[in-house]
Amino acid sequence: MDTLEKRYKEKIAKELQTKLGVTNVMAIPAMKKIVVNMGVKDAVLDKKHVTKAVDVMTQITGQKPKVVKSKKSIATFKLREGDPIGVVVTLHGKRMYEFLEKIIDIVLPRIKDFRGVSRTSFDGHGNYALGFPEYAVFPEIDLSTVDRIQGLEVIVVTNAGTDEKGFALMEALGIPFMKEK
């Protein structure tokens, strides 16, 4: 079976090296990790929402998430320092490649009226952020158990250094970008 990790190591890295004119093999753009983050709506009102988010994130990523707690108190949101407000998972190695492959091959095609992902979601250092307005597009989620729509964010961290190199890497990995107008 041809996996994304195998394709990257055998083919994509060599193509990127010639395309970008990189002489040092250690300077070829590569993924370092994928961070999946979900802020939990109404976590302050009901702690069960955080538990549900942990279950959902575990199903989606195959890894138990870390519960993120607030760093400071905000009175207008009735938020106290230390209250749980979200969950986050960091994927490395084989799981990282499998997760990105699942997003490209299964999740993105399931989005209604999908025309490609944004070309402008780079951070200036070659890292790419991809937001999903609802987690129900993931195949592991049983739609009958979804009681509230919750969004999540996927950040692909690379060693590219520039947005141009990061874009070349993401395009080579197969991320379907919107057509330029």
C-alpha positions as CSV (number, residue, x, y, z in Angstrom):
1,M,0.0,0.0,0.0
2,D,1.3,3.4,-1.0
3,T,1.1,5.8,2.0
4,L,1.7,9.5,2.0
5,E,4.7,9.0,4.2
6,K,6.3,6.6,1.7
7,R,5.5,8.9,-1.2
8,Y,7.1,11.8,0.6
9,K,10.3,10.0,1.3
10,E,10.7,8.3,-2.1
11,K,9.3,10.9,-4.5
12,I,8.0,14.2,-3.2
13,A,11.2,15.1,-1.3
14,K,13.3,14.7,-4.4
15,E,10.8,16.7,-6.5
16,L,10.8,19.5,-4.0
17,Q,14.6,19.5,-3.9
18,T,14.9,20.1,-7.6
19,K,11.9,22.5,-7.8
20,L,13.2,24.7,-5.0
21,G,16.9,24.3,-5.9
22,V,17.8,23.1,-2.5
23,T,21.3,21.6,-2.3
24,N,21.3,20.3,1.3
25,V,18.9,17.4,1.9
26,M,18.2,18.6,5.5
27,A,16.8,21.9,4.0
28,I,14.1,20.2,2.0
29,P,10.7,21.3,3.4
30,A,9.0,18.7,5.6
31,M,6.2,18.3,8.0
32,K,7.3,18.4,11.7
33,K,3.9,17.9,13.4
34,I,0.2,18.4,13.1
35,V,-1.7,20.2,15.9
36,V,-5.5,19.6,16.1
37,N,-7.2,22.1,18.4
38,M,-10.8,22.5,19.5
39,G,-12.2,25.3,21.6
40,V,-15.2,24.1,23.6
41,K,-18.3,26.3,23.5
42,D,-20.0,26.7,26.9
43,A,-17.3,24.8,28.7
44,V,-17.8,27.1,31.7
45,L,-21.5,26.3,31.9
46,D,-21.3,22.6,31.7
47,K,-18.2,20.4,32.2
48,K,-19.8,17.6,30.2
49,H,-19.1,19.5,27.0
50,V,-15.3,19.1,27.6
51,T,-15.7,15.4,28.2
52,K,-17.6,15.1,24.9
53,A,-14.9,17.1,23.1
54,V,-12.2,14.7,24.5
55,D,-14.2,11.7,23.2
56,V,-14.7,13.3,19.8
57,M,-11.0,14.4,19.5
58,T,-9.9,10.8,20.5
59,Q,-12.1,9.4,17.7
60,I,-10.9,11.8,15.1
61,T,-7.2,11.6,15.8
62,G,-6.8,8.2,17.4
63,Q,-4.9,9.9,20.3
64,K,-6.1,11.1,23.7
65,P,-6.1,14.9,23.8
66,K,-4.8,17.3,26.4
67,V,-7.4,19.5,28.1
68,V,-6.5,23.2,27.8
69,K,-7.2,25.4,30.8
70,S,-7.7,29.2,30.7
71,K,-4.6,31.2,31.6
72,K,-6.5,34.2,33.0
73,S,-9.9,35.1,34.4
74,I,-12.4,37.1,32.3
75,A,-15.4,38.3,34.2
76,T,-17.6,39.1,31.2
77,F,-17.4,35.5,30.1
78,K,-17.7,34.1,33.7
79,L,-14.3,32.5,33.1
80,R,-11.9,31.8,35.9
81,E,-8.3,31.0,35.6
82,G,-7.8,27.2,35.4
83,D,-11.2,26.5,33.9
84,P,-11.1,23.9,31.0
85,I,-11.8,25.7,27.7
86,G,-10.6,23.4,25.0
87,V,-8.7,20.3,23.9
88,V,-5.6,19.8,21.8
89,V,-3.7,16.9,20.2
90,T,-0.2,16.9,18.7
91,L,0.5,14.3,16.1
92,H,4.0,13.2,15.0
93,G,5.5,10.6,12.6
94,K,3.2,7.9,11.1
95,R,0.0,9.2,12.8
96,M,0.7,12.7,11.4
97,Y,1.0,11.4,7.8
98,E,-2.1,9.2,8.2
99,F,-4.1,12.1,9.6
100,L,-3.2,14.4,6.7
101,E,-3.9,11.7,4.2
102,K,-7.3,11.1,5.8
103,I,-8.0,14.9,5.5
104,I,-7.0,15.1,1.8
105,D,-8.7,11.8,0.7
106,I,-11.8,11.6,2.9
107,V,-12.7,14.7,4.9
108,L,-12.2,17.5,2.3
109,P,-14.3,15.7,-0.4
110,R,-17.2,15.3,2.1
111,I,-17.5,19.1,2.6
112,K,-20.5,20.5,0.8
113,D,-19.7,22.9,-2.1
114,F,-15.9,22.3,-1.6
115,R,-13.8,24.3,-4.1
116,G,-10.4,24.0,-2.4
117,V,-8.7,25.3,0.7
118,S,-7.5,28.8,1.1
119,R,-4.0,29.8,-0.2
120,T,-3.7,32.5,2.4
121,S,-3.7,30.5,5.6
122,F,0.1,30.4,6.0
123,D,1.7,32.2,9.0
124,G,4.8,33.6,7.4
125,H,7.0,30.7,8.4
126,G,5.6,28.0,6.1
127,N,3.1,26.6,8.6
128,Y,-0.5,26.0,7.4
129,A,-3.7,26.4,9.3
130,L,-7.0,24.7,8.2
131,G,-10.3,25.3,10.0
132,F,-13.3,23.1,9.9
133,P,-16.6,24.7,11.0
134,E,-17.9,21.4,12.2
135,Y,-16.3,18.1,13.1
136,A,-19.1,16.0,11.7
137,V,-17.3,15.8,8.3
138,F,-14.8,13.3,9.8
139,P,-15.8,9.7,9.0
140,E,-15.3,8.4,12.6
141,I,-18.2,10.6,13.8
142,D,-21.6,9.1,14.1
143,L,-24.0,11.9,13.1
144,S,-26.7,10.6,15.4
145,T,-24.5,11.2,18.5
146,V,-23.7,14.9,17.5
147,D,-25.8,17.0,19.8
148,R,-24.0,20.3,19.2
149,I,-22.0,21.6,16.2
150,Q,-18.4,22.3,17.2
151,G,-15.5,23.5,15.0
152,L,-11.9,22.5,15.0
153,E,-8.6,23.7,13.7
154,V,-5.7,21.7,12.1
155,I,-2.3,23.3,12.0
156,V,0.4,21.7,9.9
157,V,3.8,22.7,11.3
158,T,6.7,22.5,8.8
159,N,10.4,23.4,8.7
160,A,9.9,25.3,5.4
161,G,10.8,28.8,6.9
162,T,8.9,30.7,4.2
163,D,5.3,30.7,2.9
164,E,6.5,29.9,-0.7
165,K,8.4,26.8,0.4
166,G,5.5,25.8,2.7
167,F,3.0,26.2,-0.2
168,A,5.2,24.1,-2.4
169,L,5.3,21.4,0.3
170,M,1.5,21.4,0.9
171,E,0.8,21.3,-2.9
172,A,3.3,18.4,-3.4
173,L,1.6,16.5,-0.5
174,G,-1.7,16.8,-2.4
175,I,-3.6,19.5,-0.5
176,P,-6.3,20.8,-2.9
177,F,-5.9,24.6,-3.0
178,M,-8.4,27.0,-4.6
179,K,-7.7,28.0,-8.1
180,E,-6.2,31.5,-8.5
181,K,-8.5,34.0,-10.1
